[in-house]
Amino acid sequence: MKRILAKPTGGGMDAFKDQMILKRVALVSARRLDGVAKPTGLPRAWLIETGPDRKK
């Protein structure tokens, strides 16, 4: 995380002025710090079909 925060920033408008990382950051791995999943019961956004090819 510290290495990402050290990257050069710029761009953006209004409240985001100079808050955007200018170069792409590759996320190599991720892990849950508390180790416990907390399901919300809400639909999973990646499973919702949208757009013109939506199957009915």
PyMOL Python script that loads the backbone (N, CA, C, O; Angstrom):
from pymol import cmd

cmd.read_pdbstr("""\
ATOM      1  N   MET A   1       0.818  -1.187   0.000  1.00  0.00           N
ATOM      2  CA  MET A   1       0.000   0.000   0.000  1.00  0.00           C
ATOM      3  C   MET A   1       0.870   1.263   0.000  1.00  0.00           C
ATOM      4  O   MET A   1       0.566   2.227  -0.704  1.00  0.00           O
ATOM      5  N   LYS A   2       1.935   1.257   0.778  1.00  0.00           N
ATOM      6  CA  LYS A   2       2.799   2.437   0.845  1.00  0.00           C
ATOM      7  C   LYS A   2       3.447   2.714  -0.500  1.00  0.00           C
ATOM      8  O   LYS A   2       3.657   3.870  -0.865  1.00  0.00           O
ATOM      9  N   ARG A   3       3.765   1.654  -1.241  1.00  0.00           N
ATOM     10  CA  ARG A   3       4.377   1.843  -2.557  1.00  0.00           C
ATOM     11  C   ARG A   3       3.389   2.461  -3.530  1.00  0.00           C
ATOM     12  O   ARG A   3       3.780   3.253  -4.387  1.00  0.00           O
ATOM     13  N   ILE A   4       2.105   2.109  -3.410  1.00  0.00           N
ATOM     14  CA  ILE A   4       1.085   2.711  -4.268  1.00  0.00           C
ATOM     15  C   ILE A   4       0.924   4.186  -3.908  1.00  0.00           C
ATOM     16  O   ILE A   4       0.854   5.035  -4.797  1.00  0.00           O
ATOM     17  N   LEU A   5       0.866   4.495  -2.624  1.00  0.00           N
ATOM     18  CA  LEU A   5       0.701   5.880  -2.188  1.00  0.00           C
ATOM     19  C   LEU A   5       1.892   6.758  -2.562  1.00  0.00           C
ATOM     20  O   LEU A   5       1.756   7.979  -2.638  1.00  0.00           O
ATOM     21  N   ALA A   6       3.057   6.154  -2.798  1.00  0.00           N
ATOM     22  CA  ALA A   6       4.251   6.910  -3.162  1.00  0.00           C
ATOM     23  C   ALA A   6       4.297   7.244  -4.652  1.00  0.00           C
ATOM     24  O   ALA A   6       5.160   8.014  -5.075  1.00  0.00           O
ATOM     25  N   LYS A   7       3.398   6.689  -5.452  1.00  0.00           N
ATOM     26  CA  LYS A   7       3.382   6.946  -6.899  1.00  0.00           C
ATOM     27  C   LYS A   7       3.006   8.400  -7.176  1.00  0.00           C
ATOM     28  O   LYS A   7       2.298   9.018  -6.381  1.00  0.00           O
ATOM     29  N   PRO A   8       3.481   8.957  -8.314  1.00  0.00           N
ATOM     30  CA  PRO A   8       3.137  10.335  -8.676  1.00  0.00           C
ATOM     31  C   PRO A   8       1.633  10.470  -8.955  1.00  0.00           C
ATOM     32  O   PRO A   8       1.019   9.576  -9.539  1.00  0.00           O
ATOM     33  N   THR A   9       1.056  11.590  -8.533  1.00  0.00           N
ATOM     34  CA  THR A   9      -0.369  11.834  -8.739  1.00  0.00           C
ATOM     35  C   THR A   9      -0.571  13.111  -9.539  1.00  0.00           C
ATOM     36  O   THR A   9       0.348  13.915  -9.696  1.00  0.00           O
ATOM     37  N   GLY A  10      -1.778  13.284 -10.039  1.00  0.00           N
ATOM     38  CA  GLY A  10      -2.131  14.479 -10.802  1.00  0.00           C
ATOM     39  C   GLY A  10      -3.511  14.285 -11.391  1.00  0.00           C
ATOM     40  O   GLY A  10      -4.231  13.363 -11.007  1.00  0.00           O
ATOM     41  N   GLY A  11      -3.885  15.155 -12.327  1.00  0.00           N
ATOM     42  CA  GLY A  11      -5.170  15.039 -13.007  1.00  0.00           C
ATOM     43  C   GLY A  11      -6.349  15.275 -12.088  1.00  0.00           C
ATOM     44  O   GLY A  11      -6.204  15.828 -10.998  1.00  0.00           O
ATOM     45  N   GLY A  12      -7.518  14.850 -12.539  1.00  0.00           N
ATOM     46  CA  GLY A  12      -8.728  14.980 -11.750  1.00  0.00           C
ATOM     47  C   GLY A  12      -9.307  16.384 -11.786  1.00  0.00           C
ATOM     48  O   GLY A  12      -8.683  17.322 -12.282  1.00  0.00           O
ATOM     49  N   MET A  13     -10.515  16.505 -11.246  1.00  0.00           N
ATOM     50  CA  MET A  13     -11.186  17.800 -11.172  1.00  0.00           C
ATOM     51  C   MET A  13     -11.794  17.966  -9.787  1.00  0.00           C
ATOM     52  O   MET A  13     -12.002  16.987  -9.071  1.00  0.00           O
ATOM     53  N   ASP A  14     -12.073  19.182  -9.420  1.00  0.00           N
ATOM     54  CA  ASP A  14     -12.739  19.526  -8.164  1.00  0.00           C
ATOM     55  C   ASP A  14     -12.055  18.860  -6.963  1.00  0.00           C
ATOM     56  O   ASP A  14     -10.861  19.064  -6.742  1.00  0.00           O
ATOM     57  N   ALA A  15     -12.792  18.076  -6.198  1.00  0.00           N
ATOM     58  CA  ALA A  15     -12.237  17.444  -4.995  1.00  0.00           C
ATOM     59  C   ALA A  15     -11.171  16.410  -5.326  1.00  0.00           C
ATOM     60  O   ALA A  15     -10.349  16.081  -4.470  1.00  0.00           O
ATOM     61  N   PHE A  16     -11.168  15.888  -6.561  1.00  0.00           N
ATOM     62  CA  PHE A  16     -10.201  14.865  -6.950  1.00  0.00           C
ATOM     63  C   PHE A  16      -8.960  15.454  -7.625  1.00  0.00           C
ATOM     64  O   PHE A  16      -8.118  14.707  -8.123  1.00  0.00           O
ATOM     65  N   LYS A  17      -8.840  16.775  -7.646  1.00  0.00           N
ATOM     66  CA  LYS A  17      -7.693  17.423  -8.294  1.00  0.00           C
ATOM     67  C   LYS A  17      -6.391  16.917  -7.679  1.00  0.00           C
ATOM     68  O   LYS A  17      -6.200  16.962  -6.464  1.00  0.00           O
ATOM     69  N   ASP A  18      -5.508  16.438  -8.542  1.00  0.00           N
ATOM     70  CA  ASP A  18      -4.193  15.913  -8.150  1.00  0.00           C
ATOM     71  C   ASP A  18      -4.281  14.698  -7.231  1.00  0.00           C
ATOM     72  O   ASP A  18      -3.334  14.429  -6.492  1.00  0.00           O
ATOM     73  N   GLN A  19      -5.385  13.960  -7.253  1.00  0.00           N
ATOM     74  CA  GLN A  19      -5.551  12.790  -6.395  1.00  0.00           C
ATOM     75  C   GLN A  19      -5.465  11.473  -7.174  1.00  0.00           C
ATOM     76  O   GLN A  19      -5.520  10.404  -6.566  1.00  0.00           O
ATOM     77  N   MET A  20      -5.332  11.525  -8.492  1.00  0.00           N
ATOM     78  CA  MET A  20      -5.326  10.317  -9.308  1.00  0.00           C
ATOM     79  C   MET A  20      -3.895   9.840  -9.539  1.00  0.00           C
ATOM     80  O   MET A  20      -3.011  10.643  -9.838  1.00  0.00           O
ATOM     81  N   ILE A  21      -3.668   8.539  -9.403  1.00  0.00           N
ATOM     82  CA  ILE A  21      -2.353   7.959  -9.690  1.00  0.00           C
ATOM     83  C   ILE A  21      -2.165   7.995 -11.196  1.00  0.00           C
ATOM     84  O   ILE A  21      -3.029   7.538 -11.944  1.00  0.00           O
ATOM     85  N   LEU A  22      -1.039   8.536 -11.642  1.00  0.00           N
ATOM     86  CA  LEU A  22      -0.832   8.761 -13.071  1.00  0.00           C
ATOM     87  C   LEU A  22      -0.451   7.500 -13.843  1.00  0.00           C
ATOM     88  O   LEU A  22      -0.770   7.391 -15.027  1.00  0.00           O
ATOM     89  N   LYS A  23       0.217   6.558 -13.209  1.00  0.00           N
ATOM     90  CA  LYS A  23       0.606   5.330 -13.902  1.00  0.00           C
ATOM     91  C   LYS A  23      -0.212   4.157 -13.397  1.00  0.00           C
ATOM     92  O   LYS A  23      -0.637   4.132 -12.242  1.00  0.00           O
ATOM     93  N   ARG A  24      -0.427   3.192 -14.265  1.00  0.00           N
ATOM     94  CA  ARG A  24      -1.202   2.002 -13.921  1.00  0.00           C
ATOM     95  C   ARG A  24      -0.540   1.215 -12.795  1.00  0.00           C
ATOM     96  O   ARG A  24       0.684   1.095 -12.746  1.00  0.00           O
ATOM     97  N   VAL A  25      -1.358   0.683 -11.895  1.00  0.00           N
ATOM     98  CA  VAL A  25      -0.860  -0.129 -10.782  1.00  0.00           C
ATOM     99  C   VAL A  25      -1.404  -1.540 -10.959  1.00  0.00           C
ATOM    100  O   VAL A  25      -2.612  -1.721 -11.112  1.00  0.00           O
ATOM    101  N   ALA A  26      -0.535  -2.535 -10.942  1.00  0.00           N
ATOM    102  CA  ALA A  26      -0.957  -3.937 -11.079  1.00  0.00           C
ATOM    103  C   ALA A  26      -1.160  -4.524  -9.686  1.00  0.00           C
ATOM    104  O   ALA A  26      -0.257  -4.496  -8.850  1.00  0.00           O
ATOM    105  N   LEU A  27      -2.347  -5.051  -9.451  1.00  0.00           N
ATOM    106  CA  LEU A  27      -2.645  -5.711  -8.188  1.00  0.00           C
ATOM    107  C   LEU A  27      -2.292  -7.181  -8.353  1.00  0.00           C
ATOM    108  O   LEU A  27      -2.948  -7.895  -9.112  1.00  0.00           O
ATOM    109  N   VAL A  28      -1.275  -7.635  -7.658  1.00  0.00           N
ATOM    110  CA  VAL A  28      -0.761  -8.992  -7.815  1.00  0.00           C
ATOM    111  C   VAL A  28      -1.510  -9.979  -6.927  1.00  0.00           C
ATOM    112  O   VAL A  28      -1.797 -11.098  -7.351  1.00  0.00           O
ATOM    113  N   SER A  29      -1.827  -9.579  -5.711  1.00  0.00           N
ATOM    114  CA  SER A  29      -2.584 -10.448  -4.822  1.00  0.00           C
ATOM    115  C   SER A  29      -3.356  -9.597  -3.822  1.00  0.00           C
ATOM    116  O   SER A  29      -3.053  -8.421  -3.619  1.00  0.00           O
ATOM    117  N   ALA A  30      -4.352 -10.210  -3.205  1.00  0.00           N
ATOM    118  CA  ALA A  30      -5.145  -9.524  -2.185  1.00  0.00           C
ATOM    119  C   ALA A  30      -5.575 -10.550  -1.147  1.00  0.00           C
ATOM    120  O   ALA A  30      -5.792 -11.719  -1.467  1.00  0.00           O
ATOM    121  N   ARG A  31      -5.696 -10.106   0.095  1.00  0.00           N
ATOM    122  CA  ARG A  31      -6.192 -11.008   1.127  1.00  0.00           C
ATOM    123  C   ARG A  31      -6.976 -10.198   2.152  1.00  0.00           C
ATOM    124  O   ARG A  31      -6.710  -9.017   2.376  1.00  0.00           O
ATOM    125  N   ARG A  32      -7.936 -10.855   2.760  1.00  0.00           N
ATOM    126  CA  ARG A  32      -8.777 -10.214   3.766  1.00  0.00           C
ATOM    127  C   ARG A  32      -7.990 -10.134   5.067  1.00  0.00           C
ATOM    128  O   ARG A  32      -7.495 -11.150   5.556  1.00  0.00           O
ATOM    129  N   LEU A  33      -7.872  -8.944   5.627  1.00  0.00           N
ATOM    130  CA  LEU A  33      -7.068  -8.770   6.827  1.00  0.00           C
ATOM    131  C   LEU A  33      -7.704  -9.379   8.068  1.00  0.00           C
ATOM    132  O   LEU A  33      -6.999  -9.916   8.923  1.00  0.00           O
ATOM    133  N   ASP A  34      -9.030  -9.303   8.180  1.00  0.00           N
ATOM    134  CA  ASP A  34      -9.669  -9.845   9.371  1.00  0.00           C
ATOM    135  C   ASP A  34      -9.991 -11.332   9.232  1.00  0.00           C
ATOM    136  O   ASP A  34     -10.358 -11.976  10.215  1.00  0.00           O
ATOM    137  N   GLY A  35      -9.858 -11.891   8.015  1.00  0.00           N
ATOM    138  CA  GLY A  35     -10.038 -13.316   7.798  1.00  0.00           C
ATOM    139  C   GLY A  35     -11.471 -13.818   7.817  1.00  0.00           C
ATOM    140  O   GLY A  35     -11.687 -15.027   7.737  1.00  0.00           O
ATOM    141  N   VAL A  36     -12.469 -12.928   7.923  1.00  0.00           N
ATOM    142  CA  VAL A  36     -13.854 -13.360   8.029  1.00  0.00           C
ATOM    143  C   VAL A  36     -14.688 -12.717   6.920  1.00  0.00           C
ATOM    144  O   VAL A  36     -14.686 -11.496   6.765  1.00  0.00           O
ATOM    145  N   ALA A  37     -15.399 -13.545   6.152  1.00  0.00           N
ATOM    146  CA  ALA A  37     -16.300 -13.017   5.130  1.00  0.00           C
ATOM    147  C   ALA A  37     -17.550 -12.462   5.797  1.00  0.00           C
ATOM    148  O   ALA A  37     -18.045 -13.028   6.772  1.00  0.00           O
ATOM    149  N   LYS A  38     -18.062 -11.343   5.265  1.00  0.00           N
ATOM    150  CA  LYS A  38     -19.269 -10.728   5.820  1.00  0.00           C
ATOM    151  C   LYS A  38     -20.290 -10.531   4.710  1.00  0.00           C
ATOM    152  O   LYS A  38     -20.396  -9.431   4.168  1.00  0.00           O
ATOM    153  N   PRO A  39     -21.055 -11.581   4.351  1.00  0.00           N
ATOM    154  CA  PRO A  39     -22.025 -11.459   3.264  1.00  0.00           C
ATOM    155  C   PRO A  39     -23.090 -10.414   3.587  1.00  0.00           C
ATOM    156  O   PRO A  39     -23.529 -10.302   4.732  1.00  0.00           O
ATOM    157  N   THR A  40     -23.504  -9.650   2.574  1.00  0.00           N
ATOM    158  CA  THR A  40     -24.512  -8.614   2.775  1.00  0.00           C
ATOM    159  C   THR A  40     -25.906  -9.111   2.430  1.00  0.00           C
ATOM    160  O   THR A  40     -26.897  -8.518   2.857  1.00  0.00           O
ATOM    161  N   GLY A  41     -25.999 -10.205   1.655  1.00  0.00           N
ATOM    162  CA  GLY A  41     -27.296 -10.679   1.205  1.00  0.00           C
ATOM    163  C   GLY A  41     -27.770  -9.949  -0.048  1.00  0.00           C
ATOM    164  O   GLY A  41     -28.815 -10.293  -0.601  1.00  0.00           O
ATOM    165  N   LEU A  42     -27.012  -8.941  -0.507  1.00  0.00           N
ATOM    166  CA  LEU A  42     -27.366  -8.197  -1.709  1.00  0.00           C
ATOM    167  C   LEU A  42     -26.923  -8.968  -2.946  1.00  0.00           C
ATOM    168  O   LEU A  42     -26.036  -9.817  -2.857  1.00  0.00           O
ATOM    169  N   PRO A  43     -27.529  -8.682  -4.104  1.00  0.00           N
ATOM    170  CA  PRO A  43     -27.099  -9.368  -5.338  1.00  0.00           C
ATOM    171  C   PRO A  43     -25.637  -9.063  -5.636  1.00  0.00           C
ATOM    172  O   PRO A  43     -25.149  -7.965  -5.369  1.00  0.00           O
ATOM    173  N   ARG A  44     -24.962 -10.034  -6.183  1.00  0.00           N
ATOM    174  CA  ARG A  44     -23.565  -9.836  -6.579  1.00  0.00           C
ATOM    175  C   ARG A  44     -23.548  -9.078  -7.903  1.00  0.00           C
ATOM    176  O   ARG A  44     -24.095  -9.548  -8.901  1.00  0.00           O
ATOM    177  N   ALA A  45     -22.921  -7.911  -7.907  1.00  0.00           N
ATOM    178  CA  ALA A  45     -22.943  -7.029  -9.073  1.00  0.00           C
ATOM    179  C   ALA A  45     -22.411  -7.715 -10.323  1.00  0.00           C
ATOM    180  O   ALA A  45     -22.899  -7.444 -11.420  1.00  0.00           O
ATOM    181  N   TRP A  46     -21.428  -8.595 -10.189  1.00  0.00           N
ATOM    182  CA  TRP A  46     -20.848  -9.242 -11.360  1.00  0.00           C
ATOM    183  C   TRP A  46     -21.767 -10.320 -11.936  1.00  0.00           C
ATOM    184  O   TRP A  46     -21.492 -10.835 -13.020  1.00  0.00           O
ATOM    185  N   LEU A  47     -22.844 -10.671 -11.243  1.00  0.00           N
ATOM    186  CA  LEU A  47     -23.784 -11.658 -11.754  1.00  0.00           C
ATOM    187  C   LEU A  47     -25.018 -11.010 -12.379  1.00  0.00           C
ATOM    188  O   LEU A  47     -25.816 -11.707 -13.007  1.00  0.00           O
ATOM    189  N   ILE A  48     -25.195  -9.705 -12.226  1.00  0.00           N
ATOM    190  CA  ILE A  48     -26.352  -9.010 -12.791  1.00  0.00           C
ATOM    191  C   ILE A  48     -26.110  -8.797 -14.269  1.00  0.00           C
ATOM    192  O   ILE A  48     -25.094  -8.227 -14.666  1.00  0.00           O
ATOM    193  N   GLU A  49     -27.053  -9.259 -15.087  1.00  0.00           N
ATOM    194  CA  GLU A  49     -26.929  -9.103 -16.536  1.00  0.00           C
ATOM    195  C   GLU A  49     -27.510  -7.767 -16.954  1.00  0.00           C
ATOM    196  O   GLU A  49     -28.642  -7.440 -16.597  1.00  0.00           O
ATOM    197  N   THR A  50     -26.740  -6.991 -17.710  1.00  0.00           N
ATOM    198  CA  THR A  50     -27.193  -5.700 -18.197  1.00  0.00           C
ATOM    199  C   THR A  50     -26.813  -5.548 -19.649  1.00  0.00           C
ATOM    200  O   THR A  50     -26.074  -6.368 -20.195  1.00  0.00           O
ATOM    201  N   GLY A  51     -27.307  -4.517 -20.269  1.00  0.00           N
ATOM    202  CA  GLY A  51     -26.927  -4.212 -21.637  1.00  0.00           C
ATOM    203  C   GLY A  51     -27.831  -4.880 -22.651  1.00  0.00           C
ATOM    204  O   GLY A  51     -28.747  -5.617 -22.286  1.00  0.00           O
ATOM    205  N   PRO A  52     -27.573  -4.621 -23.941  1.00  0.00           N
ATOM    206  CA  PRO A  52     -28.433  -5.117 -25.016  1.00  0.00           C
ATOM    207  C   PRO A  52     -28.399  -6.630 -25.186  1.00  0.00           C
ATOM    208  O   PRO A  52     -29.367  -7.201 -25.689  1.00  0.00           O
ATOM    209  N   ASP A  53     -27.307  -7.310 -24.782  1.00  0.00           N
ATOM    210  CA  ASP A  53     -27.263  -8.777 -24.961  1.00  0.00           C
ATOM    211  C   ASP A  53     -27.889  -9.500 -23.783  1.00  0.00           C
ATOM    212  O   ASP A  53     -27.762 -10.719 -23.669  1.00  0.00           O
ATOM    213  N   ARG A  54     -28.548  -8.787 -22.928  1.00  0.00           N
ATOM    214  CA  ARG A  54     -29.139  -9.369 -21.732  1.00  0.00           C
ATOM    215  C   ARG A  54     -30.113 -10.489 -22.086  1.00  0.00           C
ATOM    216  O   ARG A  54     -31.005 -10.308 -22.915  1.00  0.00           O
ATOM    217  N   LYS A  55     -29.934 -11.638 -21.456  1.00  0.00           N
ATOM    218  CA  LYS A  55     -30.805 -12.795 -21.702  1.00  0.00           C
ATOM    219  C   LYS A  55     -32.047 -12.671 -20.831  1.00  0.00           C
ATOM    220  O   LYS A  55     -31.961 -12.314 -19.656  1.00  0.00           O
ATOM    221  N   LYS A  56     -33.199 -12.969 -21.417  1.00  0.00           N
ATOM    222  CA  LYS A  56     -34.456 -12.878 -20.659  1.00  0.00           C
ATOM    223  C   LYS A  56     -35.013 -14.233 -20.384  1.00  0.00           C
ATOM    224  O   LYS A  56     -36.066 -14.353 -19.758  1.00  0.00           O
TER     225      LYS A  56
END
""", "prot")
cmd.dss("prot")
cmd.show_as("cartoon", "prot")
cmd.util.cbc("prot")
cmd.orient("prot")
